[in-house]
Amino acid sequence: MASKKGTTPKTYEFKEVNGSKTLVAARNIKPGTLILTEKPILCAKSVDEVVENFEKLSVKDKEKVLEMTSKINPDQPVEEGEKEDNKSKLTKLFYSNTMNAAGQALYYVLSRVKHSCGPNIALVTKPDTYGHIEVRACRAIKKGDELRADYLPGIYLFETKEMRMKVLGVNYSCDCGVCKLEGNDAQENETTRFRIKENYRNTTIYVTFGDFLQALEHCKTMLGFMDYLDEEVVVKKVSVTLECWQLAVLAQLQRPEADLEVEKYKEKARVLCKLLGPIEEEKWSKTEKLIAEERLEELDTVKLRASGPWTVQIIKTLLKKDVVPAEPTVVEEAAKPVEDGKPATEPKTEETRERKPRKKESEEKTDSDKATSSVSESNSATKTPSKTTKSSKPTSKPKKTEKKEEKSDDKKIEDNKAKSDKKTAKKNDKADDKLNIKSKSVKKPKSKV
């Protein structure tokens, strides 16, 4: 097969399997080897654009598109009296073979690459290009092995098998090595993937709330489970290792005294990025530059995971950027109604809210006595001859005097009750005495014989 520009000669070849062409390795391929680069034949953002842009293709490119097989109900029978027009056939071919690059893009070679839950190649989109994709081996591939990529978006690779098939499409059945696992091996693989997904979500939560140390711990745990799966998730491991490095830098600002192994994750990320080629190496260099320039709010882990401005504000505070010195905040207390001339409480600052040591009861009594004496002196001083008007009473009274007055009123009521009880008791006693005297004076009648 003739080599294309930018590809290694005899790296891949087409092989027919079960009536359809697929891509296999033409020789032994080392990890990181560039297999091919390809730009899309047909791009469209709607059904109408599919037909419109298809008509603009050359005759050779049209033949290449029509050679592809549709994975959307290919064996569904057409009812009598109905004919499947070219538009429906074309849309089925397009949407069952496209990838999410430059809207929806159709590739001639890459359309032959099947999905795998444990891929051996990585598809890397070139920046600032209209859907140009670079294909590299992410692990060692033997001659004749089928080339397979991961088409699942985000973290769907770590979902259950049933969920992965639903995301890939209707009537899709994956026959990769991971999906062929049975028994304990299948259960162990599913459990490990679930743990990765769980820690991924926890990392997002802690980044959002600005707790970078906890986010780092969950990211490290996620990376450990990925190491257990090893070659099945190499492509995902690259981005997670980059995140571990970025989170270690952020967490170091919060815990300067801790050893968070920043250099270790930096080197590990550099090795993995180099494996996937210059595009991923550029991501590593960009991260290093942002850290050196202290533009940490622009790191990928912050952009992808933080759901609000709170995380960015925390980072700026840690870097002491745009931080206004804290002023004593006024704590507004609920305004109380004025009772007996007592004014409402004034707002207090945090500095004046410190509680004073509580006085003993004896000291409180002396204070209250002083207060009452001062009030009586002020009243006597303000008195004038009978013709003059009386001075107004003070608007505020000490709390202790009010309590004493309340207590004295209660005592008066109790004393009155006690006196009335004594009077009633005396009356009852006198009545009893009179009855006893009468009973003694009355003579018993003599009985007749």
NUMIKOL-629382 format. One line per field, with one value per residue (C-alpha): residue number from 1; residue in one letter; x, y, z. Coordinates in Angstrom, 2 decimals. Layout:
N
nr (NUM_...)
rest (A_...)
x (X_...)
y (Y_...)
z (Z_...)
//
This chain:
449
nr (1_2_3_4_5_6_7_8_9_10_11_12_13_14_15_16_17_18_19_20_21_22_23_24_25_26_27_28_29_30_31_32_33_34_35_36_37_38_39_40_41_42_43_44_45_46_47_48_49_50_51_52_53_54_55_56_57_58_59_60_61_62_63_64_65_66_67_68_69_70_71_72_73_74_75_76_77_78_79_80_81_82_83_84_85_86_87_88_89_90_91_92_93_94_95_96_97_98_99_100_101_102_103_104_105_106_107_108_109_110_111_112_113_114_115_116_117_118_119_120_121_122_123_124_125_126_127_128_129_130_131_132_133_134_135_136_137_138_139_140_141_142_143_144_145_146_147_148_149_150_151_152_153_154_155_156_157_158_159_160_161_162_163_164_165_166_167_168_169_170_171_172_173_174_175_176_177_178_179_180_181_182_183_184_185_186_187_188_189_190_191_192_193_194_195_196_197_198_199_200_201_202_203_204_205_206_207_208_209_210_211_212_213_214_215_216_217_218_219_220_221_222_223_224_225_226_227_228_229_230_231_232_233_234_235_236_237_238_239_240_241_242_243_244_245_246_247_248_249_250_251_252_253_254_255_256_257_258_259_260_261_262_263_264_265_266_267_268_269_270_271_272_273_274_275_276_277_278_279_280_281_282_283_284_285_286_287_288_289_290_291_292_293_294_295_296_297_298_299_300_301_302_303_304_305_306_307_308_309_310_311_312_313_314_315_316_317_318_319_320_321_322_323_324_325_326_327_328_329_330_331_332_333_334_335_336_337_338_339_340_341_342_343_344_345_346_347_348_349_350_351_352_353_354_355_356_357_358_359_360_361_362_363_364_365_366_367_368_369_370_371_372_373_374_375_376_377_378_379_380_381_382_383_384_385_386_387_388_389_390_391_392_393_394_395_396_397_398_399_400_401_402_403_404_405_406_407_408_409_410_411_412_413_414_415_416_417_418_419_420_421_422_423_424_425_426_427_428_429_430_431_432_433_434_435_436_437_438_439_440_441_442_443_444_445_446_447_448_449)
rest (M_A_S_K_K_G_T_T_P_K_T_Y_E_F_K_E_V_N_G_S_K_T_L_V_A_A_R_N_I_K_P_G_T_L_I_L_T_E_K_P_I_L_C_A_K_S_V_D_E_V_V_E_N_F_E_K_L_S_V_K_D_K_E_K_V_L_E_M_T_S_K_I_N_P_D_Q_P_V_E_E_G_E_K_E_D_N_K_S_K_L_T_K_L_F_Y_S_N_T_M_N_A_A_G_Q_A_L_Y_Y_V_L_S_R_V_K_H_S_C_G_P_N_I_A_L_V_T_K_P_D_T_Y_G_H_I_E_V_R_A_C_R_A_I_K_K_G_D_E_L_R_A_D_Y_L_P_G_I_Y_L_F_E_T_K_E_M_R_M_K_V_L_G_V_N_Y_S_C_D_C_G_V_C_K_L_E_G_N_D_A_Q_E_N_E_T_T_R_F_R_I_K_E_N_Y_R_N_T_T_I_Y_V_T_F_G_D_F_L_Q_A_L_E_H_C_K_T_M_L_G_F_M_D_Y_L_D_E_E_V_V_V_K_K_V_S_V_T_L_E_C_W_Q_L_A_V_L_A_Q_L_Q_R_P_E_A_D_L_E_V_E_K_Y_K_E_K_A_R_V_L_C_K_L_L_G_P_I_E_E_E_K_W_S_K_T_E_K_L_I_A_E_E_R_L_E_E_L_D_T_V_K_L_R_A_S_G_P_W_T_V_Q_I_I_K_T_L_L_K_K_D_V_V_P_A_E_P_T_V_V_E_E_A_A_K_P_V_E_D_G_K_P_A_T_E_P_K_T_E_E_T_R_E_R_K_P_R_K_K_E_S_E_E_K_T_D_S_D_K_A_T_S_S_V_S_E_S_N_S_A_T_K_T_P_S_K_T_T_K_S_S_K_P_T_S_K_P_K_K_T_E_K_K_E_E_K_S_D_D_K_K_I_E_D_N_K_A_K_S_D_K_K_T_A_K_K_N_D_K_A_D_D_K_L_N_I_K_S_K_S_V_K_K_P_K_S_K_V)
x (0.00_1.33_2.37_0.77_2.46_3.09_2.51_4.90_4.97_3.27_2.00_-1.59_-3.63_-7.26_-8.59_-12.07_-13.75_-17.38_-18.11_-16.70_-13.28_-11.31_-7.88_-5.04_-1.34_0.92_3.93_4.91_4.31_5.97_4.11_4.05_4.49_2.61_0.31_-1.49_-2.92_-6.19_-8.55_-12.30_-13.90_-17.31_-18.40_-21.93_-23.92_-27.40_-29.12_-29.56_-25.86_-25.01_-26.71_-25.57_-21.88_-21.95_-22.90_-19.81_-17.40_-15.40_-16.51_-13.72_-14.64_-18.32_-17.41_-15.38_-18.36_-20.79_-18.37_-18.97_-21.54_-24.30_-24.39_-27.89_-30.34_-28.57_-30.80_-34.11_-36.51_-38.23_-42.03_-43.91_-44.75_-41.89_-38.47_-35.48_-34.27_-30.66_-31.02_-31.93_-29.21_-26.63_-27.63_-27.44_-23.96_-22.85_-24.15_-23.11_-19.48_-18.81_-16.80_-17.30_-14.68_-15.52_-19.21_-19.74_-16.89_-16.63_-13.19_-12.40_-9.68_-10.76_-14.32_-12.88_-11.54_-13.80_-14.41_-12.70_-13.12_-9.37_-8.00_-4.52_-4.47_-5.10_-6.96_-5.59_-7.19_-4.71_-5.40_-6.33_-7.24_-10.56_-10.86_-7.35_-6.70_-3.39_-3.39_-0.68_-0.11_-0.68_0.76_2.69_0.77_1.67_1.47_-2.07_-3.71_-6.82_-6.45_-9.12_-9.91_-12.13_-15.15_-16.86_-17.02_-15.82_-15.77_-18.26_-15.38_-15.72_-19.45_-20.95_-20.96_-24.69_-24.32_-21.35_-23.34_-26.26_-23.96_-22.32_-25.65_-28.69_-28.04_-24.29_-22.47_-18.84_-16.67_-13.43_-11.29_-12.75_-16.36_-15.48_-14.38_-16.47_-16.99_-14.75_-12.53_-15.49_-16.78_-13.35_-12.94_-16.37_-15.70_-12.36_-13.95_-16.70_-14.09_-12.37_-15.66_-16.48_-13.12_-13.41_-16.67_-15.29_-12.31_-14.69_-16.63_-13.53_-12.05_-15.32_-15.19_-11.49_-10.25_-7.31_-5.71_-8.77_-9.12_-5.51_-6.12_-9.08_-7.15_-4.22_-6.63_-8.14_-4.66_-3.91_-6.97_-5.92_-2.49_-4.30_-6.10_-2.75_-2.84_-6.63_-6.83_-3.46_-5.04_-7.20_-4.23_-2.34_-4.93_-5.37_-1.60_-1.53_-4.34_-2.43_0.49_-1.73_-3.63_-0.38_0.78_-2.51_-2.57_1.02_-0.17_-2.67_-0.21_3.28_4.78_3.57_5.52_2.98_5.42_4.93_8.10_7.16_3.83_5.43_7.93_5.33_3.08_5.98_6.73_3.10_2.58_5.71_4.21_1.24_3.31_3.90_0.25_0.17_3.72_2.49_-0.16_2.59_4.68_1.64_0.99_4.60_4.41_1.17_2.66_5.85_3.85_1.45_-1.58_-3.00_-6.63_-6.07_-5.07_-7.16_-8.30_-9.78_-11.45_-12.95_-14.05_-14.81_-18.49_-18.31_-16.06_-15.45_-12.47_-10.75_-11.20_-9.59_-6.60_-6.14_-6.31_-3.63_-1.44_-2.31_-3.67_-6.44_-6.89_-8.41_-7.31_-10.07_-11.93_-13.87_-17.25_-20.35_-22.57_-26.13_-28.20_-31.96_-33.48_-35.30_-38.47_-38.09_-39.44_-39.87_-37.77_-34.91_-33.22_-32.63_-29.20_-26.63_-24.75_-21.48_-18.26_-16.36_-13.76_-16.33_-18.17_-15.54_-17.24_-16.06_-15.52_-18.75_-18.97_-19.80_-23.24_-21.92_-20.36_-23.57_-25.56_-23.22_-23.47_-27.26_-27.25_-25.01_-27.32_-30.42_-28.67_-27.52_-31.07_-32.50_-29.84_-30.61_-34.33_-33.77_-31.42_-33.93_-36.85_-38.06_-40.72_-44.35_-45.11_-42.37_-42.95_-41.66_-38.54_-38.88_-37.80_-34.70_-35.45_-33.32_-33.13_-30.65_-31.81_-30.98_-33.28_-36.14_-35.59_-35.49_-38.76_-40.35_-39.10_-40.43_-43.87_-43.91_-42.98_-45.83_-48.31_-46.99_-47.12_-50.73_-51.65_-49.98_-51.83_-55.19_-54.49_-53.69_-56.93_-59.06_-57.27_-58.04_-61.71_-61.97_-60.37_-62.85_-65.78_-64.52_-64.19_-67.78_-69.11_-67.20_-68.63_-72.22_-71.84_-70.71_-73.59_-76.37_-77.64_-78.65_-82.34_-83.06_-84.36_-87.83_-88.11)
y (0.00_3.42_5.52_8.88_12.05_12.05_8.28_5.41_3.01_-0.35_0.47_-0.66_-2.51_-3.35_-6.79_-8.12_-9.59_-10.80_-9.02_-5.62_-4.04_-3.39_-1.97_-4.24_-3.72_-4.45_-5.00_-4.89_-1.39_0.17_2.45_6.06_5.21_7.46_5.22_7.76_11.26_11.90_14.74_14.17_13.49_14.82_17.20_18.28_19.75_18.73_16.18_18.71_19.52_15.83_15.60_19.07_18.49_14.95_16.33_18.57_15.59_14.15_10.89_8.96_10.33_9.56_5.94_5.79_7.01_4.56_1.68_2.05_-0.06_1.34_0.23_1.69_-1.21_-2.47_-5.56_-3.79_-4.84_-2.18_-2.44_-3.06_0.04_1.97_2.62_3.78_6.87_7.91_10.60_8.13_5.70_8.46_9.79_6.27_5.80_9.21_9.14_5.51_6.17_9.77_11.15_14.33_16.49_19.74_19.10_15.62_14.33_11.27_9.66_7.03_5.09_5.76_4.71_1.16_1.36_-0.37_0.59_-1.12_-0.68_-1.37_0.51_0.08_3.34_6.97_9.48_12.97_15.95_18.54_22.02_24.82_22.35_21.40_17.91_16.61_13.54_11.97_8.23_6.82_3.46_3.78_0.33_-2.41_-3.88_-7.15_-7.72_-8.71_-7.28_-5.25_-1.51_-0.31_3.06_4.38_6.29_6.83_10.46_11.66_9.03_6.67_4.23_3.48_2.75_-0.75_-2.82_-2.25_1.52_1.60_-0.20_2.24_5.22_3.69_3.29_1.15_-2.53_-2.07_-5.07_-4.70_-7.76_-6.36_-8.28_-6.43_-7.18_-10.87_-11.31_-13.71_-14.70_-13.19_-11.45_-9.55_-8.64_-7.43_-5.30_-3.70_-2.96_-1.29_0.89_1.88_2.96_5.11_6.82_7.37_9.04_11.11_12.63_13.23_15.03_17.36_18.10_19.03_21.17_23.09_23.85_24.71_21.81_20.88_18.52_16.24_16.55_15.40_12.37_11.24_11.87_9.78_6.98_7.12_6.89_3.84_1.99_2.92_1.42_-1.79_-1.87_-0.96_-0.89_-0.83_2.85_4.33_7.24_8.29_7.87_10.64_13.31_12.06_12.20_15.77_16.58_15.00_17.30_20.39_19.52_18.85_22.37_23.88_21.78_22.79_26.39_25.31_22.99_24.45_22.21_18.94_16.90_16.34_14.86_17.61_16.72_13.03_13.68_16.28_13.73_10.97_13.28_14.25_10.59_9.74_12.89_12.08_8.66_10.22_12.63_16.35_17.36_15.95_17.19_20.68_20.30_19.42_22.43_24.70_23.44_24.08_27.61_28.42_27.16_29.17_32.34_31.65_31.62_28.65_29.64_28.77_25.14_22.46_20.87_24.21_24.94_21.46_20.81_24.14_25.01_28.59_31.56_30.36_28.14_30.91_33.34_30.82_30.41_34.19_34.43_31.74_33.59_36.91_38.40_41.02_40.38_43.27_43.44_42.23_44.92_44.37_43.26_44.69_41.98_43.25_41.95_41.74_44.99_44.38_46.36_49.13_48.01_50.37_53.05_50.61_51.52_48.92_47.33_48.96_46.95_45.54_44.76_41.50_43.25_44.40_41.06_39.46_38.42_39.88_37.59_37.14_38.89_37.14_37.51_39.70_42.10_42.17_43.06_45.94_47.21_47.12_48.93_51.61_51.98_52.40_54.94_56.97_56.98_58.21_60.96_62.14_62.27_64.28_66.70_67.43_68.16_71.80_73.68_72.60_75.16_73.84_70.84_67.44_66.25_63.36_59.95_58.28_56.38_53.37_51.35_48.65_45.12_44.10_46.73_45.58_42.02_43.13_45.04_42.00_39.83_42.25_42.28_38.51_38.47_40.89_38.67_35.61_37.44_38.51_34.95_33.67_36.24_35.38_31.68_32.34_34.34_31.59_29.00_31.03_31.38_27.64_26.95_29.28_27.60_24.20_25.38_26.69_23.38_21.48_23.72_23.28_19.53_19.42_21.62_19.56_16.89_13.46_12.59_10.04_6.78_5.71_2.42)
z (0.00_-0.97_2.01_2.61_3.70_7.42_7.89_8.46_5.46_5.92_9.40_8.77_6.16_5.48_6.24_5.59_8.66_8.62_5.36_6.35_6.08_9.24_10.06_11.26_12.01_9.04_11.36_15.02_16.34_19.39_21.82_20.63_16.95_14.53_12.49_10.32_10.08_8.30_7.54_7.08_3.70_4.67_7.44_8.31_11.20_10.00_7.77_4.96_5.04_4.66_1.26_0.18_1.03_-0.39_-3.83_-3.73_-3.40_-6.25_-7.88_-6.12_-2.69_-3.28_-4.03_-0.80_1.22_-0.40_0.28_4.01_5.81_7.98_11.62_12.18_11.65_8.49_8.20_8.86_6.03_3.95_3.95_0.74_-1.25_0.37_-1.02_0.92_-0.89_-1.29_1.38_4.16_3.06_3.06_6.47_7.94_6.51_7.74_11.33_11.97_10.97_12.02_14.94_16.94_15.27_13.49_14.18_12.70_10.54_8.32_7.72_5.13_7.00_10.58_9.79_9.59_13.13_15.65_19.25_22.18_25.94_26.15_23.08_21.60_19.63_20.59_18.41_18.98_17.25_16.02_17.40_14.98_12.22_10.71_12.20_11.38_13.54_14.49_15.27_17.57_19.24_22.98_23.71_21.91_18.96_17.24_13.51_12.47_15.60_14.96_15.58_17.98_19.57_22.35_21.02_24.38_25.56_28.98_31.71_30.05_29.56_33.30_33.20_33.22_30.05_29.48_29.83_27.48_24.78_25.19_24.71_21.63_19.86_19.22_18.41_18.97_20.36_21.44_20.98_22.47_24.95_27.95_27.02_26.46_30.07_32.15_35.77_38.47_35.91_34.47_37.95_39.09_35.97_36.39_40.08_39.30_36.64_39.07_41.64_39.03_38.15_41.83_42.56_39.38_40.62_44.12_42.60_40.78_43.99_46.02_43.22_43.02_46.76_46.67_48.82_46.60_49.12_49.20_45.42_45.05_47.30_45.17_41.95_43.24_44.19_40.71_39.18_41.35_40.02_36.49_37.11_38.08_34.71_33.13_29.30_29.01_30.01_28.96_27.08_30.06_32.39_30.56_31.38_34.98_35.61_34.32_36.75_39.65_38.90_38.69_41.88_43.74_42.88_44.09_47.27_48.05_48.38_51.03_52.83_52.31_55.01_53.36_50.80_48.00_45.44_42.88_40.95_40.84_39.10_36.86_35.53_35.23_33.20_30.94_30.10_29.30_27.20_25.21_24.46_22.65_20.59_20.15_20.67_24.22_24.88_24.09_26.83_29.32_28.28_28.58_32.13_33.11_31.74_33.59_36.88_36.38_35.65_38.58_36.28_38.13_37.55_33.85_34.51_32.80_36.06_37.18_33.84_33.47_37.04_38.72_38.25_39.54_40.37_43.95_43.00_41.04_43.96_46.34_44.01_43.77_47.54_47.90_45.42_47.12_43.92_44.08_47.79_49.77_53.44_55.70_57.63_60.86_59.64_61.28_62.66_62.70_65.57_65.46_66.76_70.02_70.92_73.47_76.84_79.82_78.18_77.39_74.07_71.32_71.14_68.87_66.18_67.43_65.62_65.91_68.06_70.65_70.66_72.92_76.09_79.39_82.41_84.30_87.68_90.92_92.50_95.32_92.80_90.78_93.91_94.77_91.20_91.36_94.73_93.30_90.34_92.53_94.78_91.76_90.40_93.73_93.98_90.45_91.29_94.49_92.70_89.98_92.39_92.50_94.59_94.26_91.55_89.22_86.95_87.91_86.09_83.69_84.94_83.46_80.26_81.16_84.36_85.33_84.81_88.40_89.96_87.76_88.90_92.58_92.19_90.58_93.43_96.09_94.44_94.49_98.19_99.03_97.27_99.10_102.48_101.85_101.00_104.18_106.33_104.79_105.32_109.02_109.48_107.96_110.12_113.31_112.33_111.77_115.16_116.95_115.24_116.32_119.93_120.02_118.75_121.43_124.20_123.00_122.82_126.45_127.75_126.15_128.62_127.52_128.07_130.80_129.55_130.70_132.54)
//
